[in-house]
């Protein structure tokens, strides 16, 4: 005889409801206590990722509103705060209280556990739908960027190796073109060129359909901020590097 799980009835969390269906004596669901301890605030490590987002809407009254999305790593919950702005017509304040957020399309009373947004779903340029409001991530604080780069296995958008692997097919057989571009962007022979030139180079490599997301592009710029140099040698004045090894851009 197959046991069918009844749909969620709205009382407690979905995990609570499911646990009550597995026995006569209700047992509270087990949380990830180890993760809670590891990702809870510890000194200067807040373990809270904060992003700036805007509403994706055609309403002219809402298109300029900005929000702070906070992601709490200890339990993968989110909260949204709208900073007050003068003469905006909006008071600001708490927009979404802290809690887990279901992915769009989830049933209100599901039979199986719903899927929720994860910290890795937040990245620059990404669009999320929280309770029928669509938000585009436009910025992140320094702590969030560094945390994602330090944990790049969990955040592929901040993984430099993953990004370079995406670019490698576009650079095959174009080394001379890349060297010439780098030389042209440094007419004063300073040994560097800026982020805009780097972005133009990537756009030139990948064509109109850029292979990188906004977050991946910024990650690449941050990684090579102090490493983007022109290498001069007696044999080849135009030789240049993108990283630690000569001609090792991609």
N, CA and C of each residue as an Amber inpcrd file, in Angstrom:
protein
   750
   0.8470000  -1.1900000   0.0000000   0.0000000   0.0000000   0.0000000
   0.8860000   1.2460000   0.0000000   0.6320000   2.1150000  -0.9430000
   1.4380000   3.3280000  -1.0790000   0.8920000   4.4360000  -0.1920000
   1.7890000   5.0500000   0.5570000   1.3900000   6.1550000   1.4310000
   1.4960000   7.4650000   0.6600000   0.3870000   8.1750000   0.5380000
   0.3680000   9.4460000  -0.1690000   0.4640000  10.5940000   0.8280000
   1.3760000  11.4930000   0.5620000   1.5580000  12.6470000   1.4380000
   0.5120000  13.7010000   1.1160000  -0.2520000  14.1480000   2.0960000
  -1.2430000  15.1940000   1.8420000  -0.5600000  16.5230000   1.5570000
  -1.2440000  17.4210000   0.8740000  -0.6370000  18.7210000   0.5760000
  -0.4360000  19.5530000   1.8370000   0.4640000  20.4810000   1.7370000
   0.7510000  21.4040000   2.8360000  -0.5120000  22.1870000   3.1730000
  -0.8160000  22.3100000   4.4950000  -2.0650000  22.9520000   4.9120000
  -1.8920000  24.3780000   5.4100000  -0.6760000  24.8950000   5.3630000
  -0.4640000  26.2780000   5.7640000  -0.0580000  26.4710000   7.2080000
  -0.0810000  25.4140000   8.0070000   0.2910000  25.5230000   9.4220000
   1.7730000  25.2140000   9.5830000   2.5060000  26.1430000  10.1890000
   3.9370000  25.9430000  10.3620000   4.6590000  25.9650000   9.0270000
   5.8640000  25.4550000   9.0260000   6.6200000  25.3780000   7.7810000
   6.2640000  24.0990000   7.0300000   6.6830000  24.0190000   5.7850000
   6.4290000  22.8120000   5.0000000   7.1400000  21.6110000   5.6140000
   8.3310000  21.8250000   6.1750000   9.0640000  20.7390000   6.8160000
   8.3200000  20.2380000   8.0560000   7.7220000  21.1730000   8.8210000
   6.9250000  20.7760000   9.9860000   5.7470000  19.9040000   9.5680000
   5.0380000  20.3530000   8.5490000   3.8620000  19.6270000   8.0830000
   4.2330000  18.2340000   7.5790000   5.3460000  18.1430000   6.8390000
   5.7720000  16.8470000   6.3070000   6.1930000  15.9040000   7.4280000
   6.8680000  16.4350000   8.4550000   7.2950000  15.5950000   9.5760000
   6.1030000  15.0370000  10.3370000   5.0300000  15.8150000  10.4390000
   3.8380000  15.3540000  11.1490000   3.1210000  14.2220000  10.4180000
   3.3970000  14.0710000   9.1270000   2.7360000  13.0210000   8.3430000
   3.4850000  11.6920000   8.3910000   4.6200000  11.6650000   9.0500000
   5.4420000  10.4590000   9.0580000   5.3190000   9.6440000  10.3320000
   4.5220000  10.0960000  11.2770000   4.3640000   9.3400000  12.5110000
   3.2450000   9.9060000  13.3590000   2.8280000   9.1360000  14.3630000
   1.7570000   9.5880000  15.2510000   2.2380000  10.6790000  16.1980000
   3.5160000  10.6340000  16.5370000   4.0750000  11.6410000  17.4390000
   4.8230000  12.6740000  16.6090000   4.3760000  13.9250000  16.6340000
   5.0450000  14.9580000  15.8360000   6.5060000  15.1270000  16.2570000
   7.3770000  15.1700000  15.2750000   8.8050000  15.3650000  15.5150000
   9.2530000  16.6060000  14.7480000   9.8730000  17.5500000  15.4170000
  10.3210000  18.7570000  14.7070000  11.3970000  18.4150000  13.6880000
  11.3830000  19.0670000  12.5280000  12.4050000  18.7790000  11.5150000
  13.7850000  19.1910000  12.0060000  14.7830000  18.4510000  11.5630000
  16.1510000  18.7560000  11.9580000  16.7370000  19.8120000  11.0250000
  17.2040000  20.9070000  11.6130000  17.8640000  21.9300000  10.8260000
  19.3500000  21.6370000  10.6820000  19.9840000  22.3830000   9.8090000
  21.4230000  22.2240000   9.5980000  22.1500000  23.0450000  10.6570000
  22.3030000  22.4510000  11.8450000  22.8800000  23.1820000  12.9710000
  24.3430000  23.5350000  12.7060000  25.0570000  22.6340000  12.0660000
  26.4700000  22.9020000  11.7770000  26.6200000  24.1150000  10.8690000
  25.7770000  24.1800000   9.8510000  25.8270000  25.3200000   8.9420000
  25.4540000  26.6050000   9.6610000  24.4740000  26.5230000  10.5490000
  24.0500000  27.7010000  11.3020000  25.2090000  28.2480000  12.1360000
  25.9650000  27.3480000  12.7680000  27.0920000  27.7830000  13.5950000
  28.2120000  28.3590000  12.7320000  28.5180000  27.6980000  11.6210000
  29.6210000  28.1350000  10.7730000  29.3290000  29.4600000  10.0810000
  28.0660000  29.6810000   9.6930000  27.7180000  30.8670000   8.9230000
  27.0550000  31.9590000   9.7550000  26.9930000  31.7770000  11.0710000
  26.4700000  32.8350000  11.9250000  27.5360000  33.9160000  12.0680000
  27.1200000  35.0810000  12.5220000  28.0560000  36.1900000  12.6620000
  29.1790000  35.8230000  13.6250000  30.4170000  36.0710000  13.1720000
  31.5940000  35.7810000  13.9840000  32.5620000  36.9540000  13.8790000
  32.5600000  37.8170000  14.8880000  33.4350000  38.9830000  14.8670000
  33.1170000  39.8890000  13.6970000  34.1170000  40.1490000  12.8530000
  33.9280000  41.0080000  11.6900000  33.2960000  40.2720000  10.5190000
  33.1560000  38.9620000  10.6350000  32.5230000  38.1740000   9.5750000
  31.0160000  38.1520000   9.8060000  30.3040000  39.0070000   9.0870000
  28.8520000  39.0860000   9.2820000  28.1250000  37.9210000   8.6350000
  28.7230000  37.3310000   7.5760000  28.0690000  36.2640000   6.8110000
  26.6980000  36.7020000   6.3050000  26.6150000  37.9720000   5.9530000
  25.4150000  38.5350000   5.3400000  25.8440000  39.1960000   4.0350000
  25.2900000  38.7530000   2.9320000  25.5930000  39.3280000   1.6280000
  24.5270000  40.3560000   1.2870000  24.9620000  41.5560000   0.9510000
  24.0180000  42.6400000   0.6540000  24.1790000  43.0910000  -0.7910000
  23.0320000  43.2350000  -1.4460000  22.9970000  43.6300000  -2.8490000
  22.0400000  44.8060000  -3.0230000  22.3440000  45.6510000  -3.9970000
  21.4280000  46.7120000  -4.3970000  20.6410000  46.2310000  -5.6070000
  19.3350000  46.4470000  -5.5780000  18.4770000  45.9670000  -6.6600000
  17.4610000  47.0360000  -7.0310000  16.9750000  46.9350000  -8.2490000
  15.9120000  47.8270000  -8.7090000  14.7340000  46.9830000  -9.1500000
  13.5570000  47.5870000  -9.1280000  12.3660000  46.8840000  -9.5900000
  12.3610000  46.8070000 -11.1110000  12.0440000  45.6510000 -11.6360000
  11.8690000  45.4870000 -13.0740000  10.3980000  45.7390000 -13.3700000
  10.0960000  46.9140000 -13.8570000   8.7140000  47.3270000 -14.0670000
   8.6480000  48.4060000 -15.1310000   7.4840000  48.5340000 -15.7380000
   7.2460000  49.5980000 -16.7080000   6.5850000  50.8100000 -16.0700000
   6.2890000  50.7210000 -14.7890000   5.6710000  51.8290000 -14.0720000
   6.7170000  52.9120000 -13.8230000   6.5390000  54.1160000 -14.3760000
   7.5450000  55.1770000 -14.1880000   7.7230000  55.5890000 -12.7360000
   6.7180000  55.3380000 -11.8890000   6.8320000  55.6960000 -10.4790000
   7.7210000  54.7220000  -9.7090000   7.8390000  53.4990000 -10.2130000
   8.5950000  52.4710000  -9.4990000   9.9700000  52.1850000 -10.0880000
  10.2130000  52.6250000 -11.3170000  11.4390000  52.2070000 -11.9970000
  12.7000000  52.7800000 -11.3570000  12.5830000  53.8750000 -10.6080000
  13.7630000  54.4790000  -9.9810000  13.9510000  54.0540000  -8.5290000
  13.0880000  53.1960000  -8.0350000  13.2150000  52.7590000  -6.6390000
  14.3560000  51.7550000  -6.4980000  15.1380000  51.9290000  -5.4390000
  16.2540000  51.0320000  -5.1580000  16.0220000  50.3160000  -3.8370000
  16.5060000  49.0810000  -3.7530000  16.2830000  48.2420000  -2.5790000
  17.5920000  47.5680000  -2.1720000  17.7010000  47.2680000  -0.8980000
  18.8280000  46.5070000  -0.3710000  18.3340000  45.1020000  -0.0470000
  18.8520000  44.1100000  -0.7610000  18.5180000  42.7090000  -0.5050000
  19.6260000  42.1080000   0.3480000  19.2610000  41.6310000   1.5200000
  20.2260000  41.0020000   2.4270000  20.0160000  39.4970000   2.4160000
  21.0990000  38.7630000   2.2260000  21.0610000  37.3000000   2.2220000
  21.8180000  36.7960000   3.4410000  21.1250000  36.0860000   4.3170000
  21.7140000  35.5640000   5.5540000  22.1700000  34.1280000   5.3000000
  23.4710000  33.9290000   5.3250000  24.0340000  32.6380000   4.9520000
  23.7560000  31.5450000   5.9690000  23.5020000  31.9090000   7.2220000
  23.3180000  30.9040000   8.2710000  22.0900000  30.0350000   8.0260000
  21.0310000  30.6090000   7.4650000  19.8090000  29.8320000   7.2140000
  19.2150000  30.0850000   5.8310000  19.9820000  30.7830000   4.9620000
  19.5660000  31.0410000   3.5790000  18.2300000  31.7710000   3.5180000
  18.0770000  32.7590000   4.3690000  16.8940000  33.6090000   4.3480000
  17.2490000  34.9570000   3.7320000  16.1970000  35.7070000   3.3630000
  16.3900000  36.9940000   2.7000000  15.4880000  38.0430000   3.3440000
  15.9340000  39.2730000   3.2870000  15.0950000  40.4060000   3.6640000
  15.3670000  41.5320000   2.6750000  14.3790000  42.4060000   2.5120000
  14.5140000  43.5190000   1.5710000  14.1640000  44.8110000   2.2970000
  15.0290000  45.7990000   2.1530000  14.8340000  47.1050000   2.7810000
  14.9210000  48.1770000   1.7030000  14.0080000  49.1380000   1.7610000
  14.0310000  50.2510000   0.8190000  14.5250000  51.5030000   1.5360000
  15.7100000  51.9960000   1.1870000  16.2100000  53.2130000   1.8270000
  15.2950000  54.3970000   1.5150000  14.9790000  55.2220000   2.5000000
  14.1280000  56.3910000   2.2430000  14.8320000  57.4060000   1.3560000
  14.0810000  57.9970000   0.4420000  14.6270000  59.0160000  -0.4570000
  13.6980000  60.2140000  -0.4480000  14.2750000  61.3830000  -0.3520000
  13.4810000  62.6040000  -0.2990000  12.7250000  62.8280000  -1.6090000
  11.4960000  63.2880000  -1.4590000  10.6540000  63.6760000  -2.5970000
  10.4310000  62.5300000  -3.5910000  10.5390000  61.3050000  -3.1200000
  10.3090000  60.1650000  -4.0050000   8.8510000  59.7110000  -3.9930000
   8.1160000  60.1110000  -2.9560000   6.7410000  59.6640000  -2.8190000
   6.6100000  58.3490000  -2.0840000   7.7500000  57.7490000  -1.7140000
   7.7360000  56.4820000  -0.9860000   8.4410000  56.6610000   0.3490000
   7.8390000  56.1220000   1.3740000   8.3640000  56.2950000   2.7170000
   9.6340000  55.5020000   2.9480000   9.7760000  54.3900000   2.2980000
  10.9160000  53.5190000   2.5310000  10.6880000  52.6320000   3.7420000
  11.6990000  51.8720000   4.1140000  11.6040000  50.9710000   5.2570000
  11.6100000  49.5150000   4.8300000  11.1370000  48.6510000   5.7180000
  11.1400000  47.2120000   5.4550000  10.1540000  46.8710000   4.3420000
  10.6570000  46.2260000   3.2990000   9.8190000  45.8420000   2.1640000
   9.4380000  44.3640000   2.2320000  10.3620000  43.5400000   2.7090000
  10.1080000  42.1030000   2.8660000  10.8260000  41.6420000   4.1180000
  10.0640000  41.1160000   5.0850000  10.6830000  40.6560000   6.3180000
  11.4960000  39.3960000   6.0690000  12.4240000  39.1460000   6.9550000
  13.3650000  38.0460000   6.7740000  12.6530000  36.6950000   6.7370000
  13.0200000  35.8970000   5.7740000  12.4520000  34.5610000   5.6250000
  12.9400000  33.9270000   4.3370000  12.6570000  32.6620000   4.1740000
  12.9850000  31.9950000   2.9220000  12.0010000  32.4380000   1.8440000
  12.4660000  32.4300000   0.6100000  11.6400000  32.8930000  -0.5050000
  11.5250000  31.7720000  -1.5330000  10.2830000  31.4160000  -1.8590000
  10.0560000  30.3670000  -2.8540000  10.3800000  30.8810000  -4.2550000
  10.8150000  29.9600000  -5.0780000  11.0270000  30.2900000  -6.4810000
   9.6770000  30.4900000  -7.1690000   9.6440000  31.3090000  -8.2100000
   8.3730000  31.5290000  -8.9060000   7.8290000  30.2330000  -9.4950000
   6.5230000  30.1170000  -9.4830000   5.8750000  28.9170000  -9.9970000
   5.6090000  27.8620000  -8.9540000   6.0560000  28.0930000  -7.7180000
   5.8190000  27.1150000  -6.6520000   4.3620000  27.1550000  -6.2180000
   3.8090000  25.9830000  -5.9060000   2.4350000  25.9100000  -5.4230000
   2.3400000  26.4740000  -4.0160000   1.1800000  27.0350000  -3.7290000
   0.9710000  27.5750000  -2.3830000   0.8160000  26.4550000  -1.3650000
   0.1590000  25.3820000  -1.7660000  -0.0250000  24.2260000  -0.8860000
   0.5370000  22.9880000  -1.5880000   1.8580000  22.8460000  -1.6210000
   2.4770000  21.7510000  -2.3810000   2.4030000  20.4170000  -1.6490000
   2.5230000  19.3540000  -2.4250000   2.5920000  18.0080000  -1.8570000
   4.0320000  17.6810000  -1.4660000   4.9870000  18.1160000  -2.2720000
   6.4070000  17.9410000  -1.9660000   6.9890000  19.2780000  -1.5150000
   8.1740000  19.2250000  -0.9440000   8.8080000  20.4450000  -0.4520000
   9.1040000  21.4020000  -1.6050000   8.8290000  22.6640000  -1.3840000
   9.0470000  23.6810000  -2.4090000  10.5340000  23.9620000  -2.5850000
  10.8690000  24.5440000  -3.7340000  12.2380000  24.9850000  -3.9870000
  12.3550000  26.4540000  -3.6000000  13.4290000  26.7750000  -2.9070000
  13.6400000  28.1360000  -2.4240000  14.8980000  28.7230000  -3.0640000
  14.9280000  30.0460000  -3.1000000  16.1180000  30.7190000  -3.5970000
  17.3060000  30.4170000  -2.6880000  18.4830000  30.3170000  -3.3120000
  19.7340000  30.0690000  -2.6020000  20.6430000  31.2930000  -2.7380000
  21.6440000  31.4190000  -1.8650000  22.5700000  32.5570000  -1.9840000
  23.2310000  32.6510000  -3.3570000  23.5340000  31.5090000  -3.9920000
  24.2000000  31.5240000  -5.2930000  23.3160000  32.0850000  -6.3960000
  22.0180000  32.2520000  -6.1400000  21.1100000  32.8030000  -7.1470000
  21.2470000  34.3120000  -7.2730000  21.9430000  34.9430000  -6.3280000
  22.1120000  36.3900000  -6.3520000  23.4600000  36.7380000  -6.9710000
  23.4340000  37.4660000  -8.0520000  24.6580000  37.9350000  -8.7020000
  24.3220000  39.1710000  -9.5290000  25.3250000  39.9730000  -9.8300000
  25.1130000  41.2120000 -10.5640000  24.5510000  40.9150000 -11.9500000
  23.4660000  41.5900000 -12.2790000  22.8010000  41.3650000 -13.5510000
  21.7040000  40.3270000 -13.4920000  21.6200000  39.5720000 -12.4050000
  20.5890000  38.5540000 -12.2660000  19.2340000  39.1570000 -11.9410000
  18.1790000  38.4660000 -12.3340000  16.8040000  38.9080000 -12.0730000
  16.1200000  37.8540000 -11.2090000  15.5740000  38.2860000 -10.0860000
  14.8800000  37.4030000  -9.1530000  13.4390000  37.8540000  -9.0060000
  12.5670000  36.9140000  -8.7190000  11.1570000  37.2310000  -8.4840000
  10.8040000  36.8530000  -7.0530000  10.6340000  37.8730000  -6.2230000
  10.2660000  37.6830000  -4.8240000   8.8110000  38.0840000  -4.6460000
   7.9550000  37.1060000  -4.3950000   6.5370000  37.3860000  -4.1460000
   5.9260000  38.2660000  -5.2350000   6.1710000  37.8700000  -6.4810000
   5.6200000  38.5150000  -7.6780000   6.2530000  39.8660000  -7.9890000
   7.2420000  40.2890000  -7.2380000   8.0090000  41.4840000  -7.5620000
   9.3290000  41.0330000  -8.1790000   9.6540000  41.5870000  -9.3430000
  10.8900000  41.2110000 -10.0210000  11.9670000  42.2490000  -9.7160000
  13.1280000  41.7610000  -9.3000000  14.2480000  42.6220000  -8.9400000
  15.4560000  42.2740000  -9.8050000  16.1250000  43.3050000 -10.2820000
  17.3970000  43.1240000 -10.9860000  18.5260000  43.5570000 -10.0640000
  19.5020000  42.6800000  -9.8630000  20.6440000  42.9950000  -9.0140000
  21.5820000  43.9180000  -9.7900000  21.8320000  45.1100000  -9.2560000
  22.6610000  46.0930000  -9.9570000  23.9820000  46.3640000  -9.2530000
  24.1040000  45.9830000  -7.9910000  25.3500000  46.2530000  -7.2690000
  25.4350000  45.3420000  -6.0480000  26.6130000  45.2690000  -5.4630000
  26.8400000  44.4780000  -4.2500000  27.9020000  45.1730000  -3.4250000
  27.8620000  44.9790000  -2.1170000  28.8830000  45.6140000  -1.2900000
  30.1930000  44.8290000  -1.3860000  31.2670000  45.4450000  -0.8730000
  32.5970000  44.8530000  -0.9990000  32.6800000  43.5040000  -0.2970000
  31.9980000  43.3800000   0.8340000  32.0390000  42.1120000   1.5750000
  31.4270000  40.9860000   0.7470000  30.2910000  41.2620000   0.0970000
  29.6260000  40.2340000  -0.7090000  30.5040000  39.7970000  -1.8790000
  31.1190000  40.7710000  -2.5620000  31.9670000  40.4330000  -3.6980000
  33.1500000  39.5690000  -3.2610000  33.7960000  39.9670000  -2.1870000
  34.9640000  39.2160000  -1.7200000  34.5680000  37.8300000  -1.2120000
  33.4440000  37.7510000  -0.5200000  33.0020000  36.4520000  -0.0040000
  32.7540000  35.4850000  -1.1560000  32.0830000  35.9460000  -2.1910000
  31.7920000  35.0640000  -3.3170000  33.0680000  34.6490000  -4.0410000
  34.0220000  35.5670000  -4.1400000  35.2890000  35.2220000  -4.7850000
  36.0970000  34.2390000  -3.9390000  36.0190000  34.3780000  -2.6210000
  36.7260000  33.4490000  -1.7330000  36.0660000  32.0730000  -1.6860000
  34.7900000  32.0030000  -2.0720000  34.0500000  30.7360000  -2.0850000
  33.5260000  30.4840000  -3.5010000  34.4330000  30.5890000  -4.4620000
  34.0320000  30.5390000  -5.8710000  33.4590000  29.1860000  -6.2850000
  33.7650000  28.1200000  -5.5370000  33.1720000  26.8260000  -5.8780000
  31.6680000  26.8250000  -5.6530000  31.1920000  27.6740000  -4.7510000
  29.7630000  27.7850000  -4.4770000  29.1050000  28.8570000  -5.3350000
  29.9220000  29.7830000  -5.8630000  29.3980000  30.9070000  -6.6410000
  30.1230000  30.9480000  -7.9870000  29.6350000  30.2270000  -8.9850000
  30.3280000  30.1570000 -10.2810000  30.4690000  31.5070000 -10.9650000
  29.5890000  32.4620000 -10.6530000  29.7040000  33.7850000 -11.2500000
  30.9670000  34.5070000 -10.7840000  31.5570000  34.0610000  -9.6790000
  32.7670000  34.6870000  -9.1370000  33.9860000  33.7860000  -9.2740000
  33.9070000  32.7900000 -10.1370000  34.9940000  31.8300000 -10.3320000
  35.7910000  32.2290000 -11.5750000  37.0060000  32.7340000 -11.3810000
  37.8150000  33.2220000 -12.4950000  38.1380000  32.0980000 -13.4780000
  38.4640000  30.9110000 -12.9910000  38.7760000  29.7930000 -13.8810000
  37.5820000  29.4460000 -14.7630000  36.3980000  29.4470000 -14.1700000
  35.1790000  29.1690000 -14.9390000  34.9630000  30.2380000 -16.0050000
  35.2390000  31.4910000 -15.6530000  35.0480000  32.5930000 -16.5970000
  36.0290000  32.4820000 -17.7590000  37.2960000  32.2060000 -17.4590000
  38.3000000  32.0830000 -18.5130000  38.0060000  30.8980000 -19.4240000
  37.4660000  29.8300000 -18.8730000  37.0890000  28.6830000 -19.7050000
  35.9770000  29.0520000 -20.6820000  35.0980000  29.9620000 -20.2850000
  34.0450000  30.4200000 -21.1920000  34.6250000  31.2690000 -22.3190000
  35.6940000  32.0100000 -22.0130000  36.2780000  32.9100000 -23.0070000
  37.2740000  32.2150000 -23.9290000  37.8540000  31.1170000 -23.4720000
  38.9380000  30.4810000 -24.2200000  38.5720000  30.1640000 -25.6700000
  37.3790000  29.6060000 -25.9670000  37.0710000  29.3060000 -27.3740000
  37.0570000  30.5430000 -28.2680000  36.7170000  31.7030000 -27.7140000
  36.6620000  32.9150000 -28.5200000  38.0530000  33.4530000 -28.8510000
  39.0650000  33.0760000 -28.0670000  40.4130000  33.6230000 -28.2440000
  41.3250000  32.7240000 -29.0630000  40.8520000  31.5500000 -29.4260000
  41.6920000  30.6250000 -30.1800000  42.1060000  31.2450000 -31.5180000
  43.4370000  31.2530000 -31.7810000  43.9490000  31.7590000 -33.0490000
  43.9300000  33.2640000 -33.1890000  43.7310000  34.0010000 -32.0980000
  43.6410000  35.4690000 -32.1880000  44.6640000  36.1440000 -31.2750000
  45.7880000  35.4820000 -31.0280000  46.7900000  36.0340000 -30.1100000
  47.3640000  37.3530000 -30.6200000  47.6860000  37.4180000 -31.9260000
  48.2600000  38.6520000 -32.4660000  47.2770000  39.8090000 -32.3480000
  46.0150000  39.5120000 -32.6070000  44.9860000  40.5540000 -32.4860000
  44.8900000  41.0640000 -31.0520000  44.9560000  40.1630000 -30.0830000
  44.8770000  40.5580000 -28.6820000  46.1010000  41.3580000 -28.2660000
  47.2780000  40.9480000 -28.7310000  48.4980000  41.6730000 -28.4050000
  48.4660000  43.0800000 -28.9850000  47.9900000  43.2010000 -30.2190000
  47.9140000  44.5120000 -30.8520000  46.9240000  45.4090000 -30.1290000
  45.8100000  44.8430000 -29.7020000  44.8150000  45.6300000 -28.9610000
  45.4140000  46.1450000 -27.6610000  46.1070000  45.2720000 -26.9330000
  46.7000000  45.6760000 -25.6590000  47.7340000  46.7690000 -25.8600000
  48.5290000  46.6590000 -26.9230000  49.5440000  47.6770000 -27.1990000
  48.9000000  49.0100000 -27.5510000  47.8410000  48.9750000 -28.3480000
  47.1630000  50.2110000 -28.7530000  46.4970000  50.9180000 -27.5840000
  46.0760000  50.1560000 -26.5860000  45.3990000  50.7550000 -25.4380000
  46.3720000  51.3470000 -24.4220000  47.6600000  51.2510000 -24.6930000
  48.6600000  51.7940000 -23.7710000  49.6510000  52.6770000 -24.5280000
  49.1620000  53.7730000 -25.1370000  50.0560000  54.6260000 -25.9360000
  51.1410000  55.3050000 -25.1100000  50.9050000  55.4990000 -23.8190000
  51.8930000  56.1580000 -22.9620000  52.8780000  55.1640000 -22.3510000
  52.7170000  53.8970000 -22.6740000  53.6100000  52.8470000 -22.1650000
  53.6330000  52.8140000 -20.6380000  52.4490000  52.9010000 -20.0440000
  52.3580000  52.8520000 -18.5820000  52.3720000  51.4250000 -18.0530000
  52.0970000  50.4670000 -18.9250000  52.0650000  49.0740000 -18.4910000
  50.6980000  48.5970000 -18.0620000  49.6770000  49.4450000 -18.1840000
  48.3220000  49.0480000 -17.7840000  47.2970000  49.6710000 -18.7280000
  46.0770000  49.1610000 -18.6830000  44.9340000  49.8740000 -19.2470000
  43.7160000  49.5980000 -18.3940000  42.6690000  50.3960000 -18.5800000
  41.5520000  50.4380000 -17.6430000  40.4930000  49.3680000 -17.8590000
  39.5060000  49.4140000 -16.9510000  38.4170000  48.4310000 -16.9870000
  37.5800000  48.5750000 -18.2530000  37.3500000  49.8100000 -18.6990000
  36.5420000  50.0060000 -19.9090000  37.2080000  49.3620000 -21.1130000
  38.5330000  49.5010000 -21.1970000  39.2540000  48.8700000 -22.3020000
  39.1710000  47.3490000 -22.2060000  39.2110000  46.8370000 -20.9720000
  39.0650000  45.3900000 -20.7870000  37.6920000  44.9210000 -21.2480000
  36.6630000  45.6730000 -20.8880000  35.3060000  45.3030000 -21.2970000
  35.1590000  45.3610000 -22.8180000  35.7600000  46.3920000 -23.4310000
  35.7090000  46.4840000 -24.8920000  36.4210000  45.2990000 -25.5370000
  37.5150000  44.8600000 -24.9170000  38.2370000  43.7020000 -25.4360000
  37.3770000  42.4470000 -25.3780000  36.6910000  42.2480000 -24.2550000
  35.8180000  41.0740000 -24.1210000  34.6670000  41.1560000 -25.1170000
  34.0890000  42.3520000 -25.2840000  33.0090000  42.5260000 -26.2570000
  33.5010000  42.2240000 -27.6680000  34.7220000  42.6420000 -27.9500000
  35.2970000  42.3940000 -29.2660000  35.5380000  40.9030000 -29.4870000
  35.9220000  40.2180000 -28.4290000  36.1670000  38.7790000 -28.5300000
  34.8810000  37.9960000 -28.7590000  33.8660000  38.3110000 -27.9690000
  32.6590000  37.4850000 -27.9430000  31.5850000  37.9500000 -28.9100000
  31.7330000  39.1610000 -29.4670000  30.7240000  39.6540000 -30.3830000
  29.5500000  40.2860000 -29.6650000  28.4660000  40.5760000 -30.3930000
  27.3190000  41.2760000 -29.7870000  26.6590000  40.4910000 -28.6590000
  26.6460000  39.1730000 -28.7650000  26.0660000  38.3450000 -27.7020000
  27.1610000  37.9970000 -26.7010000  27.3830000  38.9170000 -25.7580000
  28.4740000  38.7370000 -24.8010000  28.2830000  37.4540000 -24.0110000
  29.3420000  36.6640000 -23.9250000  29.2550000  35.3780000 -23.2360000
  29.2970000  35.5230000 -21.7270000  29.6480000  36.7060000 -21.2240000
  29.7940000  36.9000000 -19.7890000  28.6260000  37.6880000 -19.2180000
  28.2540000  37.3510000 -18.0070000  27.2720000  38.1480000 -17.2810000
  27.9710000  39.3670000 -16.7030000  27.1850000  40.2990000 -16.2040000
  27.7560000  41.5010000 -15.5890000  28.6510000  41.1320000 -14.4180000
  28.2220000  40.1780000 -13.6180000  29.0120000  39.7750000 -12.4520000
  30.3280000  39.1330000 -12.8840000  30.2950000  38.2980000 -13.9060000
  31.5180000  37.6590000 -14.3830000  32.4960000  38.6840000 -14.9350000
  31.9720000  39.6960000 -15.6240000  32.8330000  40.7380000 -16.1730000
  33.5210000  41.5140000 -15.0590000  32.7750000  41.8720000 -14.0260000
  33.3520000  42.6160000 -12.9020000  34.3370000  41.7420000 -12.1280000
  34.0240000  40.4650000 -11.9740000  34.9470000  39.5510000 -11.3000000
  36.2830000  39.4930000 -12.0290000  36.2290000  39.4220000 -13.3520000
  37.4520000  39.3870000 -14.1480000  38.2420000  40.6770000 -13.9670000
  37.5410000  41.8180000 -13.9770000  38.2150000  43.0950000 -13.7820000
  38.8490000  43.2120000 -12.4120000  38.1450000  42.7410000 -11.3890000
  38.6820000  42.8010000 -10.0300000  39.9140000  41.9040000  -9.8890000
  39.8700000  40.7450000 -10.5080000  40.9780000  39.7960000 -10.3810000
  42.2520000  40.3350000 -11.0260000  42.0950000  40.9700000 -12.1910000
  43.2620000  41.4510000 -12.9180000  43.5230000  42.9380000 -12.6980000
  42.9220000  43.5190000 -11.6930000  43.0590000  44.9610000 -11.4730000
  44.5190000  45.3890000 -11.3690000  45.3230000  44.6060000 -10.6700000
  46.7340000  44.9420000 -10.5060000  47.6440000  44.0380000 -11.3280000
  47.0430000  43.1490000 -12.1240000  47.8620000  42.1930000 -12.8730000
  47.8800000  42.4790000 -14.3700000  47.0230000  43.3810000 -14.8310000
  46.9180000  43.6510000 -16.2620000  48.1000000  44.5090000 -16.6820000
  49.1340000  43.9200000 -17.2480000  50.3630000  44.6500000 -17.5660000
  50.8450000  44.2740000 -18.9580000  51.6140000  45.1740000 -19.5370000
  52.3000000  44.8880000 -20.7920000  53.7170000  44.4440000 -20.4760000
  54.1330000  43.3350000 -21.0300000  55.4620000  42.7980000 -20.7700000
  56.3610000  43.1190000 -21.9580000  57.4150000  43.8430000 -21.7060000
  58.3590000  44.1930000 -22.7610000  59.5490000  43.2340000 -22.7250000
  59.9640000  42.7580000 -23.8900000  61.1150000  41.8680000 -23.9610000
  61.9650000  42.2650000 -25.1610000  63.2620000  41.9900000 -25.1320000
  64.1240000  42.3580000 -26.2590000  63.7050000  41.7010000 -27.5660000
  63.1520000  40.4770000 -27.4720000  62.8080000  39.7550000 -28.6920000
  61.5020000  40.2340000 -29.3010000  60.5370000  40.6060000 -28.4600000
  59.2160000  40.9690000 -28.9600000  58.6740000  42.1180000 -28.1320000
  58.7830000  43.3100000 -28.6780000  58.3390000  44.4890000 -27.9430000
  56.8480000  44.4390000 -27.6940000  56.0940000  43.7930000 -28.5550000
  54.6440000  43.7540000 -28.4110000  54.1270000  42.6530000 -27.5150000
  55.0270000  41.8860000 -26.9260000  54.5830000  40.8040000 -26.0530000
  53.8810000  41.3740000 -24.8330000  52.7930000  40.7590000 -24.4160000
  52.0550000  41.2660000 -23.2560000  51.4910000  40.1030000 -22.4800000
  51.0410000  40.3810000 -21.2950000  50.4810000  39.3150000 -20.4630000
  49.2010000  39.7650000 -19.8110000  48.4040000  38.7950000 -19.4160000
  47.1420000  39.0420000 -18.7130000  47.1380000  38.0790000 -17.5580000
  47.8960000  38.4060000 -16.5370000  48.0440000  37.4870000 -15.4250000
  49.5110000  37.3240000 -15.0810000  49.8380000  36.1820000 -14.5010000
  51.1870000  35.9760000 -14.0070000  52.1160000  35.4140000 -15.0790000
  51.5610000  34.7380000 -16.0610000  52.3800000  34.0750000 -17.0630000
  52.2540000  34.7890000 -18.3950000  53.3460000  34.9510000 -19.0890000
  53.3560000  35.6680000 -20.3560000  52.3670000  35.0630000 -21.3530000
  51.5960000  35.9550000 -22.0030000  50.6070000  35.5450000 -23.0020000
  49.5950000  34.5540000 -22.4350000  49.2830000  34.6650000 -21.1640000
  48.3780000  33.7030000 -20.5200000  47.0270000  34.3360000 -20.2380000
  46.5310000  35.1000000 -21.1680000  45.2320000  35.7020000 -20.9180000
  44.1670000  34.6340000 -20.8310000  44.1310000  33.7520000 -21.7990000
  43.0690000  32.7430000 -21.8400000  43.6840000  31.4010000 -22.2180000
